[in-house]
Amino acid sequence: MKILVVGSGFDIIPLFKILNKFDHQYLLVLDLDWWAWWDKSKDFVEARINKIINNFSAQIDKIILPPLWEVLLNDDRVIPLFKNYMLYALSYSLVGKIWFVWDVLDRKYFQDIFYNKILKDYNLTDRQKSIRKFNKKFPIWIKQTLMWKYYLMQFWTRDRMVRKTIKVDLKYFKDADVDTLIPLNWWYLAFDNILRKYLKFKRIRYHSLPKMLEVYLKQEKKKGFDYVKINEYFSMLAENQQNYNVEIFYTWQINILTEQKRFLWLLARGKEIDLKFKKIEL
C-alpha cells in the first residue's frame, strides 16, 4: 500500500517510530520552505496541504497528516491515527479533566474541533458512568509549548536543557491536577521517554504510542493497556502490507534533514533500505 505522509519538517518524522514497523511504501513530503506550519495561518497551511495531496493523488492509497489537519480535512483516504488515539486516551480518563499541549495554530482551532467533532463520536465507558465525580463536559487545560519543535533540529532529546524545559512545562499540569495528557502534534513522540518517566501513570495518564505498539507486536496484555483496543487501533496500519520503502520529497534544502543521522536511521530502519530524495516545487 502506498501512503502519503505530509509534514512541514521534522514534525512528522518522529511518527516513523510507529510507521517503520509496518511494511508499506511511504511517500514522505517535507514542506521545508515554510517550516514550521504551526506559526502560519490556517488558510495558508490548508492550501499547501491540498496542493501536495493533489500532486500525489494518482499515486497513493492512503494519507497521514499532522493531527489538526487530519481532523480538519475531508478526505476518505486520510487515516484517522490521531482521532482514534484521542478516543482511546479519553476512554481511560477517570475524572474527565484533559490536558493538551499544543502550538499556535492548534490553540486557535482545536478547542472547537474537540467539543464539536471529536466528542460527538465518543461514548462514556461503563466505568466512567459509574464515577460520581466524573466531569462529562470534559474541561480542558492548555499549555502552549513553542520551543519543543525547534529542539528536534538543534538538540538531542537527552540534552539537559531540553529535559529541564520540558519538565518545567509539564509542572503546570501537575499543579492543575489533570488526569490525562494528550499531545496535539506528532513531534511529541521524540520526547516520549521524557513524558513517560516524568508523568506517573496513576496520577496523570499519558498513553505512549510506542508502548502501545510494543504491546500490539508482542500480542500480550500489559498493566495499563487493553490489548483488544490497541489491536483495533493498529489494524488500520496492518492491512495490505508488502514491502517497506521510503521516498522523500522536499522543498528548499534537504541538508537540514541529512545532517540529522538519527532521523535517517529511523526512516531507513537502520540500514535496511536506501532512502530516495527528490526536490519538488509547490
C-alpha positions in Angstrom: 0.0 0.0 0.0 1.3 3.5 -0.9 0.8 6.0 1.9 1.4 9.8 1.6 2.9 11.2 4.8 2.8 15.0 4.9 4.7 17.4 7.2 6.4 20.7 7.3 9.7 19.5 8.5 10.9 17.3 11.4 7.5 17.5 13.0 6.2 14.3 11.1 9.4 12.3 11.2 9.1 11.0 14.8 5.9 9.3 13.7 8.1 6.8 11.9 8.8 5.2 15.3 5.4 3.7 14.6 5.2 3.6 10.8 8.5 1.8 10.2 7.1 -1.2 11.9 4.7 -1.7 9.0 5.7 -2.7 5.5 4.3 0.0 3.3 5.6 2.3 0.6 5.8 5.7 2.2 5.9 8.9 0.1 7.2 11.4 2.7 6.7 15.1 1.7 8.5 17.7 3.7 7.5 21.3 3.1 10.8 22.8 4.3 10.1 26.2 2.6 7.6 27.0 5.4 8.8 25.1 8.4 7.0 25.1 10.8 3.4 25.3 9.7 2.1 25.9 13.3 3.3 29.5 13.1 1.4 30.2 9.9 -2.3 30.9 9.1 -4.9 28.1 8.7 -5.7 29.1 5.1 -2.1 29.2 4.1 -1.3 25.7 5.5 -4.5 24.2 4.2 -3.6 25.4 0.7 -0.1 23.9 0.9 -1.5 20.5 2.1 -4.2 20.4 -0.6 -1.6 21.2 -3.3 0.6 18.3 -2.0 -2.3 15.9 -2.0 -3.4 16.9 -5.5 0.2 16.4 -6.8 0.4 12.9 -5.5 -3.3 11.9 -5.7 -2.9 9.4 -8.5 -0.1 7.5 -6.8 -1.4 6.9 -3.3 -3.9 4.8 -1.4 -3.9 6.5 2.0 -2.8 9.7 3.6 -1.3 10.5 7.0 -1.4 14.2 8.2 -0.5 16.2 11.3 -3.3 15.8 13.9 -5.0 19.1 13.4 -5.3 18.7 9.6 -6.3 15.0 10.0 -9.5 16.3 11.6 -10.0 19.4 9.5 -9.6 18.0 6.0 -12.4 15.9 4.5 -10.7 13.1 2.5 -11.7 9.5 2.9 -8.1 8.4 2.3 -6.9 10.1 5.5 -6.0 7.5 8.2 -7.5 8.7 11.5 -4.4 7.9 13.6 -4.8 10.9 15.9 -8.5 10.9 16.3 -8.6 7.2 17.2 -5.6 7.7 19.6 -7.6 10.5 21.3 -10.7 8.4 21.7 -8.5 5.6 23.2 -7.0 8.1 25.7 -10.4 9.6 26.7 -11.7 6.1 27.5 -9.1 5.8 30.3 -9.8 9.2 31.9 -11.1 8.8 35.5 -12.3 12.4 36.2 -12.7 13.9 32.7 -10.0 16.6 33.1 -7.9 16.7 30.0 -4.6 18.4 29.4 -3.5 19.3 25.9 0.0 20.5 24.9 -0.1 22.4 21.6 1.3 25.1 19.3 0.0 28.4 18.0 -2.3 27.1 15.2 -3.7 24.3 17.4 -4.6 26.9 20.1 -6.7 28.8 17.6 -8.8 25.9 16.2 -8.5 22.8 18.2 -10.8 23.6 21.1 -13.8 24.0 18.8 -12.9 20.8 17.0 -12.6 18.8 20.2 -16.0 19.8 21.5 -17.9 19.9 18.2 -16.4 17.0 16.3 -14.4 14.5 18.4 -16.6 14.3 21.4 -19.6 13.6 19.2 -18.1 10.3 18.4 -17.2 9.4 22.0 -19.4 7.4 24.4 -18.6 7.2 28.1 -17.4 3.8 29.2 -19.3 1.9 31.9 -16.6 2.7 34.4 -16.8 6.4 33.7 -20.6 6.4 34.0 -20.2 4.9 37.5 -17.8 7.5 38.7 -19.9 10.1 40.6 -17.3 12.9 40.2 -16.6 12.3 36.6 -17.0 15.6 34.6 -18.9 14.7 31.5 -18.2 18.1 29.9 -14.5 17.2 29.7 -13.0 20.6 30.8 -9.6 21.1 29.2 -6.3 22.6 30.3 -3.9 24.1 27.8 -0.2 24.6 27.6 1.4 26.2 24.5 4.9 24.7 24.0 6.5 26.8 21.3 10.1 25.6 21.7 9.8 21.8 21.6 9.7 21.6 17.8 12.9 23.6 17.5 14.7 21.2 19.9 14.2 18.5 17.3 16.5 20.4 14.8 19.1 21.8 17.2 19.4 19.3 20.1 19.2 15.7 21.0 16.3 14.8 23.4 18.9 13.8 26.1 20.2 17.3 26.3 20.0 18.7 29.8 18.4 22.0 28.8 15.8 20.2 26.7 14.8 17.9 29.5 14.7 20.8 32.0 12.5 22.9 29.8 10.0 20.1 29.2 9.7 19.3 32.9 9.0 23.0 33.7 6.2 23.0 31.1 4.8 19.8 32.5 4.8 21.1 36.1 1.9 23.4 35.1 -0.4 20.4 34.6 0.8 18.6 37.7 -0.3 21.6 39.8 -3.6 21.7 37.9 -4.3 18.1 38.9 -5.5 17.0 35.5 -5.7 13.2 34.8 -4.9 12.7 31.1 -2.3 14.2 28.8 -2.9 14.3 25.0 -0.2 15.9 22.8 -1.5 17.6 19.6 1.5 17.0 17.3 3.5 14.0 16.2 6.8 15.6 17.1 6.0 14.9 20.8 6.9 11.2 20.0 10.5 12.4 20.0 10.1 13.2 23.7 8.1 10.1 24.6 10.6 8.7 27.1 10.8 12.0 29.0 7.0 12.2 29.1 6.6 8.6 30.3 9.2 8.9 33.0 8.2 12.3 34.4 4.4 11.6 34.4 3.3 8.9 36.8 0.5 6.9 35.1 -1.6 6.6 38.2 -1.7 10.4 38.6 -1.5 11.7 35.0 -2.3 9.3 32.2 -0.1 9.7 29.2 -0.6 6.9 26.7 2.7 6.2 25.0 2.1 5.3 21.3 5.4 3.4 21.1 4.5 1.4 24.2 1.1 0.7 22.7 2.8 -0.6 19.6 5.1 -2.8 21.7 2.0 -4.4 23.3 0.5 -4.9 19.8 3.6 -6.5 18.3 4.1 -8.9 21.3 0.3 -9.7 21.3 0.0 -9.6 25.0 -1.8 -7.5 27.6 0.3 -5.4 30.0 -0.8 -3.4 33.0 -2.4 -0.1 31.9 -3.0 -1.3 28.3 -6.0 -3.0 26.8 -4.7 -5.3 24.0 -8.1 -5.5 22.3 -8.4 -1.8 21.9 -4.8 -1.5 20.8 -5.3 -4.2 18.2 -8.2 -2.2 16.8 -6.0 0.9 16.7 -3.1 -0.6 14.8 -5.3 -2.8 12.5 -5.6 0.2 10.1 -1.8 0.2 9.5 -1.5 -3.6 9.5 -3.6 -4.1 6.3 -2.2 -4.8 2.9 1.5 -4.9 3.9 4.0 -5.7 1.2 7.5 -4.1 1.1 8.9 -1.3 3.2 10.2 1.7 1.3 10.5 5.5 1.9 10.8 8.1 -0.8 11.4 11.6 0.5 10.1 14.6 -1.5 11.2 18.0 -0.2 11.2 21.7 -0.9 14.1 24.1 -0.3 17.3 22.3 1.1 17.5 18.6 2.1 20.7 19.0 4.0 18.6 20.2 7.0 17.5 16.6 7.2 20.5 14.7 6.0 22.6 16.2 8.8 20.3 14.6 11.3 21.6 11.0 11.3 19.2 9.8 13.9 16.2 10.7 11.7 17.8 9.0 8.7 18.3 5.9 10.8 14.7 6.0 11.8 13.4 6.3 8.3 15.6 3.6 6.8 15.0 1.2 9.7 18.8 1.3 10.4 20.4 0.4 7.1 17.7 -1.8 5.7 16.8 0.4 2.8 18.4 3.2 0.7 16.4 6.4 1.1 15.5 8.2 -2.2 15.4 12.0 -2.2 13.7 14.3 -4.8 13.2 18.0 -4.8 9.8 19.3 -5.8 8.2 22.7 -6.4 4.8 23.6 -4.8 
